């Protein structure tokens, strides 16, 4: 029985597909729950599957030879993990970690490559998403170089809230420090400042955003820039 496109589809890429295309690939989808800390891909792993989140957040982590790590991008409900496999690159480039608990599905890369051959609409959407993914990585690189820790922290928390569709979510300061490329003590000072300003609380590994407007004011331009880019990709 074919799954209807408007049933439980929180992923923007899948929701943007023509209904006949979605109907074909939904037959091959496997529903999954993703738990914080789980590793989805290691660098160099075979890219056999493509993962789509309905809610939650994946972090794309670059690990250096000396063991230091930093987030270079993320994937939430606006995209997918494994898009390189659709373009003929059969190995993962990053370590992909579940940063926020979520749910979604995975599909065999071979199934989606076959759909790319059949469907112009699917192929065009993949290319538009690749534009967004490239824009995101470029924006994050500039953000990490030019913006303050406070701005980057607020940008990341806003993105997390959007993808969780909630103002409260489980997140440790260690994980957040890796996500914005800083050490834990420095991040702790930033989170404490936000707490004292009444913008958020952080208790027992859970962050609750109390004043979203104030968080947006303290964020850099990158949050709004990437939000607009995602709208451009899916508005057509």
C-alpha positions as CSV (number, residue, x, y, z in Angstrom):
1,X,0.0,0.0,0.0
2,X,1.5,3.4,-1.0
3,X,2.1,5.9,1.7
4,X,0.4,9.2,1.2
5,X,2.8,12.1,1.0
6,X,1.0,14.2,3.6
7,X,1.1,11.4,6.2
8,X,3.9,12.0,8.7
9,X,6.3,13.6,6.1
10,X,8.2,16.3,8.0
11,X,11.2,16.2,5.7
12,X,11.1,19.2,3.3
13,X,12.9,17.4,0.5
14,X,10.4,14.5,0.4
15,X,7.4,16.8,0.9
16,X,8.5,18.8,-2.2
17,X,8.5,15.8,-4.5
18,X,5.7,15.2,-7.0
19,X,3.2,12.7,-5.4
20,X,3.9,10.0,-8.0
21,X,7.7,10.1,-7.3
22,X,7.2,10.1,-3.6
23,X,4.8,7.2,-3.9
24,X,7.4,5.1,-5.7
25,X,10.3,5.7,-3.3
26,X,8.1,5.6,-0.2
27,X,7.6,1.9,-0.9
28,X,11.4,1.4,-0.3
29,X,11.7,3.6,2.8
30,X,12.5,2.2,6.3
31,X,11.2,4.3,9.3
32,X,13.9,4.9,11.9
33,X,14.4,6.5,15.3
34,X,17.6,8.4,15.8
35,X,19.2,8.7,19.2
36,X,21.6,11.4,20.3
37,X,25.2,10.3,20.0
38,X,24.6,7.6,17.5
39,X,27.1,7.7,14.6
40,X,25.3,7.4,11.2
41,X,28.4,7.5,9.0
42,X,32.2,7.4,9.3
43,X,34.5,9.1,6.8
44,X,35.2,6.6,4.0
45,X,32.2,4.4,4.8
46,X,30.3,3.0,1.8
47,X,27.4,5.3,1.0
48,X,24.7,2.6,0.6
49,X,21.8,4.5,2.2
50,X,20.3,8.0,2.2
51,X,18.8,9.3,5.4
52,X,16.0,11.8,5.8
53,X,14.9,13.4,9.0
54,X,11.4,14.5,9.8
55,X,12.6,16.1,13.0
56,X,15.9,16.1,14.9
57,X,19.4,17.2,13.8
58,X,22.5,15.5,12.3
59,X,25.9,17.1,12.7
60,X,28.6,16.8,10.0
61,X,31.9,16.5,11.9
62,X,35.4,17.0,10.5
63,X,38.0,15.1,12.6
64,X,41.6,16.2,12.3
65,X,44.6,13.9,12.6
66,X,45.3,15.1,16.2
67,X,41.7,14.1,17.2
68,X,40.3,17.6,17.4
69,X,36.8,17.9,15.8
70,X,34.5,20.6,14.7
71,X,31.1,20.8,13.1
72,X,31.3,21.9,9.4
73,X,27.6,21.6,8.7
74,X,24.3,20.0,9.8
75,X,21.3,18.3,8.3
76,X,17.8,18.6,9.6
77,X,14.4,18.3,8.1
78,X,15.5,20.4,5.1
79,X,17.7,17.7,3.5
80,X,19.4,14.4,3.6
81,X,22.5,12.5,4.6
82,X,24.1,10.6,1.7
83,X,23.4,12.9,-1.2
84,X,26.9,12.3,-2.6
85,X,25.8,8.7,-3.4
86,X,23.2,10.1,-5.7
87,X,26.0,11.9,-7.6
88,X,28.2,8.9,-8.1
89,X,30.5,9.3,-5.0
90,X,30.0,6.1,-3.1
91,X,31.9,7.0,0.1
92,X,31.0,9.3,3.0
93,X,33.0,12.4,3.4
94,X,32.2,13.3,7.1
95,X,31.4,11.7,10.4
96,X,27.7,12.1,10.8
97,X,26.5,12.1,14.4
98,X,22.9,12.4,15.7
99,X,23.1,15.6,17.7
100,X,19.4,15.8,18.6
101,X,17.0,12.9,19.0
102,X,14.7,12.5,16.0
103,X,12.8,10.3,13.6
104,X,12.8,9.8,9.9
105,X,13.6,7.1,7.4
106,X,16.3,5.7,5.2
107,X,16.3,4.5,1.6
108,X,18.7,2.5,-0.5
109,X,20.9,4.8,-2.5
110,X,20.5,2.6,-5.5
111,X,16.7,3.1,-5.4
112,X,17.1,6.8,-5.4
113,X,19.8,6.8,-8.2
114,X,17.3,4.8,-10.3
115,X,14.6,7.5,-9.6
116,X,17.0,10.2,-10.7
117,X,17.3,8.5,-14.0
118,X,13.5,8.3,-14.4
119,X,12.4,11.6,-13.0
120,X,13.5,15.1,-14.1
121,X,11.7,16.6,-11.1
122,X,13.6,14.4,-8.7
123,X,16.9,15.2,-10.4
124,X,16.2,18.9,-10.3
125,X,15.3,18.9,-6.6
126,X,18.6,17.0,-5.8
127,X,20.6,19.7,-7.7
128,X,18.8,22.5,-5.9
129,X,19.4,20.8,-2.6
130,X,23.1,20.5,-3.5
131,X,23.2,24.3,-4.0
132,X,21.7,24.7,-0.5
133,X,24.2,22.2,1.1
134,X,27.1,24.1,-0.6
135,X,25.8,27.4,0.6
136,X,25.4,26.1,4.1
137,X,29.0,24.8,4.4
138,X,30.3,28.1,3.0
139,X,28.2,30.2,5.4
140,X,29.3,28.1,8.4
141,X,33.0,28.5,7.4
142,X,32.6,32.3,7.2
143,X,30.5,32.3,10.4
144,X,33.2,30.4,12.4
145,X,35.8,32.8,11.2
146,X,34.0,36.2,11.5
147,X,31.3,36.0,14.2
148,X,31.5,35.9,17.9
149,X,31.0,32.8,20.1
150,X,27.7,34.3,21.4
151,X,26.4,34.9,17.8
152,X,27.3,31.4,16.7
153,X,25.8,29.8,19.8
154,X,22.5,31.6,19.3
155,X,22.5,30.7,15.6
156,X,23.0,27.1,16.4
157,X,20.3,27.0,19.1
158,X,17.7,28.6,16.7
159,X,18.5,26.0,14.1
160,X,18.1,23.3,16.7
161,X,14.7,24.6,17.8
162,X,13.5,24.8,14.2
163,X,14.4,21.2,13.5
164,X,13.0,19.9,16.8
165,X,9.8,22.0,16.4
166,X,10.1,22.7,20.1
167,X,11.6,25.2,22.5
168,X,13.0,22.4,24.8
169,X,15.4,19.7,23.7
170,X,18.1,17.5,25.2
171,X,21.6,18.9,24.5
172,X,24.8,18.7,26.5
173,X,27.3,21.6,26.6
174,X,30.0,19.2,25.4
175,X,28.0,18.5,22.2
176,X,27.2,22.2,21.7
177,X,30.9,23.1,22.1
178,X,31.8,20.8,19.3
179,X,29.0,22.1,17.1
180,X,30.3,25.7,17.3
181,X,34.0,24.8,17.4
182,X,34.9,26.1,20.9
183,X,36.1,24.6,24.1
184,X,33.7,23.7,26.9
185,X,34.8,26.3,29.5
186,X,34.3,29.2,27.0
187,X,30.9,27.9,25.9
188,X,29.8,27.5,29.6
189,X,30.4,31.3,30.0
190,X,28.2,32.0,27.0
191,X,25.4,29.8,28.1
192,X,25.6,31.3,31.6
193,X,25.3,34.8,30.1
194,X,22.2,33.7,28.2
195,X,20.7,32.2,31.3
196,X,21.3,35.3,33.4
197,X,19.6,37.4,30.6
198,X,16.5,35.2,31.0
199,X,16.8,34.0,27.4
200,X,17.2,30.2,28.1
201,X,17.7,27.7,30.8
202,X,20.0,24.7,30.8
203,X,19.2,22.0,33.4
204,X,20.0,18.4,33.5
205,X,21.2,18.3,29.9
206,X,18.1,20.0,28.6
207,X,18.0,23.5,27.0
208,X,14.8,25.5,27.1
209,X,14.5,28.7,25.0
210,X,12.4,31.2,27.0
211,X,12.8,34.3,24.8
212,X,13.2,33.4,21.1
213,X,13.1,37.0,20.0
214,X,16.1,37.9,22.2
215,X,18.0,34.9,20.9
216,X,17.4,36.0,17.3
217,X,18.6,39.5,18.2
218,X,21.9,38.0,19.5
219,X,22.4,35.7,16.6
220,X,24.5,36.6,13.6
221,X,23.1,37.1,10.1
222,X,23.8,33.4,9.2
223,X,20.7,32.0,10.7
224,X,18.4,34.2,8.6
225,X,20.6,33.8,5.5
226,X,20.4,30.1,5.6
227,X,16.7,30.1,6.4
228,X,16.1,32.2,3.3
229,X,18.2,29.9,1.2
230,X,16.2,26.9,2.2
231,X,13.0,28.8,1.3
232,X,14.5,29.5,-2.2
233,X,15.2,25.8,-2.7
234,X,11.7,24.6,-1.8
235,X,9.5,27.5,-2.8
236,X,9.6,26.5,-6.4
